[in-house]
Amino acid sequence: MNTSFYKHREFEFVYARTPAELEPLRDYWQQLHQHQDFPTLESDIDYYNSVLASKEGTARPHIMLLRKHGSPIAMVVGRIEKHQVHCKLGYRTICKLPVSALIVVYGGIFGYLDETLIPILSEEFAKILGRREADLVYFQYLRTGTIDHCIAKTMPGLLCRSFLSKVEGHWRITVPRDLNEFFNRLSRNHRRNLRRKIRDLENAFPGQIRIMNYRSEQELAHGLPIAEEISKHTYQHALGVGLVNNPENLNILLTAARKGWLHMSILFVKDSACAFQWGIHYGNTLFLRELGYHPAWAKWNVGTVLLIKVLGDLCTDPSVQSLDWAFGDADYKRNYSDQHWLEESVYVFAARIYPIMVNCFKSAADALDLGLSWLVSKAGFYKKIKKFWRHRLKKQTPAEN
């Protein structure tokens, strides 16, 4: 299908479905993207193009521009690709169900949004599924209570919406003027413990601790293999979400380096690479992407030390106002952060036999996972079981075998 244009009431819809059709939309895209209350990296046109290029022909663009009387008012940024719906219990994947998915990227519905657009865009998404362009629409991490969240949650069909979508917290740190201001936000015990961890490492290895920063494309070529080697020893690597030098990650990293967005740091002790973290400095926010440490250095809390040292550097950088922890909830994010909101990822399935079956399988697995999590939490075992699984996953990584 090529670019299409049609009218619906007083609105005009313009679709772009090939990479060549994206660039003519750049001015509209950037104009509407800047109007966001919370601009997201994933919906930036250059970042989007880097992700699309990494898919190597397995995904195609699906961009919708909405105009009213010729003026752009909203945009939907997505891509259609082969997708696997994971049915999981904890960290264990029970099965993967293949579908064709329209993935609406994080923050991918933006512009001059108001409640009048909810039925218009909901109906348009339903038409996309009705035309069999995809088996489902996957809305990634919608901030609850927003217009885009309402669009996803009001799409018709009880059997076509995911029944038990997980609502998770999203956390940020307001970067302080200096580290003392950050420490003063914490409880007395937490403040004392953090300072002790830094002091213990510095006293144990005086003059042997250094932090290397990697920003340019040339520096990335040196730092990426080092960070990847550390990541191989983490439980995230066993889950397939650690820092891996694959086409998708490499494209994103190279784009970030070329745009001046890259922010990678590695902590060395006695010339041994112990911990790493990398993120993207976009707008006035540093979006952390991956962080990890080598388990051989766990007793020295090297990951925490690196984080605090980097935060101290950010205090002197007026261009960074926030540090964003990315997706998912965790105790350490809660402890450090002073900004918080809730997000929900929503699946909406086509009203056809196979997509509805996928929804039923996924919903059954989600219900079982939720029930078991509630039971072990009530019994007081949730954190112990989570720690146990992470320890097992670390042992299963190739680097550990």
DOVOSE-337356 format. One record per residue (C-alpha): x, y, z. Coordinates in pm, whole numbers, padded with zeros to 5 digits, always signed. Layout:
% DOVOSE-337356
XYZ
...
END
This chain:
% DOVOSE-337356
+00000+00000+00000
+00126+00349-00086
+00067+00682+00082
-00306+00740+00121
-00508+01051+00185
-00877+01068+00265
-01127+01279+00453
-01338+01180+00750
-01590+01444+00855
-01388+01761+00895
-01060+01566+00935
-00800+01457+00682
-00587+01146+00727
-00247+01110+00561
-00072+00773+00585
+00297+00699+00525
+00378+00330+00487
+00723+00323+00328
+01059+00468+00444
+01066+00703+00142
+00740+00862+00257
+00871+00960+00600
+01102+01249+00514
+00828+01467+00355
+00652+01452+00693
+00958+01567+00891
+00845+01930+00942
+00495+01826+01056
+00646+01551+01272
+00887+01782+01452
+00628+02058+01494
+00376+01825+01658
+00641+01636+01858
+00763+01958+02021
+00409+02024+02140
+00417+01720+02371
+00394+01781+02744
+00638+01492+02789
+00850+01454+02470
+00972+01098+02431
+01284+00975+02262
+01112+00678+02094
+00879+00906+01894
+01159+01131+01765
+01187+01093+01385
+01563+01024+01381
+01544+00773+01664
+01244+00608+01494
+01437+00581+01166
+01733+00419+01343
+01508+00153+01497
+01331+00095+01166
+01663+00056+00981
+01779-00203+01236
+01478-00421+01153
+01638-00490+00814
+01317-00511+00614
+01117-00709+00872
+00914-00401+00973
+00753-00121+00777
+00644+00226+00882
+00287+00302+00972
+00256+00676+01027
-00076+00857+01050
-00099+01236+01021
-00430+01391+01120
-00517+01733+00981
-00814+01960+01030
-00890+02215+00758
-00537+02158+00626
-00360+02220+00958
-00174+01932+01132
-00322+01852+01472
-00200+01502+01564
+00031+01222+01458
+00046+00851+01531
+00392+00693+01502
+00400+00318+01464
+00538+00030+01264
+00394-00300+01145
+00607-00605+01207
+00600-00970+01295
+00560-00983+01671
+00546-01251+01936
+00297-01225+02220
+00469-01374+02524
+00267-01573+02775
+00478-01567+03091
+00487-01679+03451
+00737-01457+03628
+01058-01471+03426
+00956-01798+03257
+00802-01778+02909
+00535-02046+02863
+00478-01988+02494
+00523-01729+02218
+00231-01666+01983
+00318-01512+01643
+00108-01222+01517
+00129-00928+01281
+00129-00620+01505
+00090-00248+01463
+00322-00125+01737
+00252+00230+01849
+00585+00345+01992
+00625+00498+02336
+00480+00849+02323
+00376+00779+01964
+00041+00963+01974
+00111+01333+02004
+00012+01681+01891
-00277+01906+01986
-00470+01629+02158
-00807+01676+02324
-01110+01463+02408
-01276+01524+02070
-01004+01312+01906
-01067+01002+02122
-01356+00859+01914
-01194+00969+01586
-00863+00791+01648
-01024+00490+01820
-01240+00439+01513
-00939+00473+01283
-00742+00207+01473
-01046-00022+01451
-01055+00032+01072
-00687-00064+01046
-00761-00395+01218
-01074-00438+01008
-00868-00396+00689
-00645-00684+00812
-00334-00467+00811
-00246-00624+01147
-00376-00879+01399
-00344-00638+01687
-00244-00288+01792
+00013-00276+02072
+00021+00056+02259
+00351+00074+02449
+00355+00218+02801
+00071+00469+02793
+00065+00721+03074
-00264+00648+03253
-00537+00910+03230
-00396+01074+02915
-00576+01114+02583
-00376+00835+02415
-00453+00603+02707
-00824+00678+02668
-00802+00605+02294
-00664+00255+02361
-00899+00177+02648
-01218+00283+02465
-01165+00078+02150
-01468-00149+02101
-01497-00521+02165
-01473-00683+02509
-01293-00990+02373
-01058-00772+02169
-00892-00580+02453
-00631-00727+02680
-00805-00815+03006
-00527-00779+03261
-00288-00515+03137
-00016-00452+03393
+00007-00101+03536
+00362-00008+03638
+00530+00293+03789
+00766+00512+03589
+01028+00700+03789
+01252+01004+03739
+01505+01203+03935
+01508+01581+03920
+01880+01649+03880
+01986+01866+04177
+02229+02158+04183
+02477+01943+04377
+02495+01597+04533
+02426+01727+04883
+02083+01836+04766
+02024+01485+04631
+02140+01321+04954
+01914+01550+05158
+01611+01408+04976
+01689+01063+05116
+01631+00922+05460
+01916+00953+05708
+01999+00581+05694
+01987+00567+05315
+02210+00874+05292
+02462+00722+05533
+02466+00387+05349
+02528+00545+05009
+02818+00752+05137
+02962+00449+05313
+02953+00242+04991
+03147+00509+04802
+03394+00553+05089
+03453+00176+05126
+03543+00136+04759
+03769+00442+04756
+03947+00333+05076
+03997-00023+04952
+04143+00087+04618
+04298+00430+04668
+04397+00596+04341
+04286+00291+04141
+03930+00396+04056
+03845+00575+03736
+03537+00642+03529
+03562+00662+03152
+03294+00841+02949
+03211+00751+02590
+03024+01004+02377
+03147+01006+02015
+03123+00736+01750
+03495+00666+01784
+03472+00637+02163
+03169+00408+02126
+03375+00164+01918
+03611+00129+02216
+03356+00131+02498
+03079-00090+02358
+03272-00422+02368
+03377-00350+02728
+03022-00272+02839
+02885-00572+02649
+03130-00803+02828
+03006-00681+03167
+02644-00719+03054
+02702-01087+02968
+02729-01161+03340
+02394-01004+03437
+02051-01165+03471
+01918-00914+03215
+02141-01078+02956
+01982-01417+03026
+01642-01256+02965
+01761-01123+02630
+01733-00757+02732
+02091-00678+02833
+02336-00474+02629
+02397-00685+02319
+02591-00568+02015
+02313-00661+01770
+02192-00457+01469
+01908-00290+01659
+02120-00175+01954
+02412-00078+01731
+02193+00139+01509
+02047+00316+01811
+02390+00367+01969
+02542+00497+01646
+02251+00735+01590
+02287+00862+01946
+02663+00915+01902
+02621+01097+01570
+02347+01321+01710
+02549+01402+02023
+02301+01219+02246
+02516+00928+02367
+02602+00909+02737
+02795+00591+02823
+03012+00549+03135
+03223+00258+03261
+03376+00220+03609
+03724+00065+03624
+03898-00060+03939
+04259-00172+03903
+04208-00163+03524
+03920-00411+03555
+03587-00302+03403
+03338-00345+03688
+03018-00158+03601
+02862+00030+03312
+02559+00240+03229
+02446+00406+02913
+02166+00635+02817
+02058+00899+02571
+02060+01271+02647
+01750+01395+02465
+01600+01736+02528
+01662+01817+02893
+01650+01454+03009
+01902+01171+03031
+01711+00852+02949
+01897+00560+03105
+01885+00252+02884
+02105-00016+03043
+02311-00048+03357
+02486-00344+03508
+02786-00467+03705
+03012-00769+03708
+02907-01005+03993
+03272-01050+04095
+03257-00691+04222
+02912-00711+04383
+03040-00673+04742
+03180-00330+04653
+02848-00198+04518
+03020-00076+04202
+02693-00021+04015
+02565+00212+04285
+02897+00396+04307
+02900+00455+03930
+02543+00583+03935
+02612+00834+04212
+02934+00952+04048
+02755+01009+03717
+02471+01188+03894
+02733+01414+04054
+02862+01504+03707
+02509+01575+03585
+02467+01828+03866
+02718+02050+03688
+02548+02015+03347
+02265+02271+03312
+02138+02099+02995
+02023+01794+03197
+01727+01858+03426
+01601+01502+03476
+01731+01146+03486
+01473+00897+03358
+01490+00531+03465
+01301+00404+03158
+01038+00133+03191
+00953-00089+03484
+00927-00057+03859
+01203-00135+04109
+01284-00053+04470
+01602+00137+04385
+01410+00359+04142
+01154+00438+04412
+01427+00516+04664
+01613+00765+04446
+01334+00936+04254
+01116+01237+04322
+00892+01212+04011
+00647+00931+03946
+00353+00836+03724
+00174+00518+03614
+00192+00354+03272
+00001+00070+03106
+00080-00123+02788
-00240-00220+02606
-00307-00484+02341
-00615-00442+02119
-00686-00748+01902
-00872-00774+01573
-01223-00924+01587
-01111-01246+01420
-01076-01600+01551
-00696-01626+01578
-00631-01283+01737
-00908-01345+01992
-00759-01686+02074
-00420-01521+02130
-00587-01271+02362
-00752-01552+02561
-00422-01743+02600
-00235-01430+02705
-00506-01320+02946
-00518-01666+03109
-00139-01660+03159
-00157-01303+03294
-00431-01403+03540
-00231-01702+03663
+00085-01492+03697
-00104-01222+03885
-00264-01476+04119
+00065-01649+04198
+00238-01315+04253
-00035-01214+04497
-00007-01541+04688
+00371-01534+04728
+00357-01165+04817
+00101-01235+05090
+00321-01517+05217
+00618-01280+05231
+00823-01471+04972
+00797-01241+04668
+01136-01068+04701
+01312-01392+04794
+01173-01575+04491
+01258-01284+04262
+01614-01279+04396
+01639-01657+04354
+01530-01642+03988
+01772-01361+03909
+02055-01563+04065
+01960-01865+03851
+01950-01650+03539
+02299-01516+03608
+02428-01873+03629
+02264-01955+03294
+02443-01678+03100
+02704-01804+02851
+02980-01616+03031
+02912-01816+03345
+02901-02163+03188
END
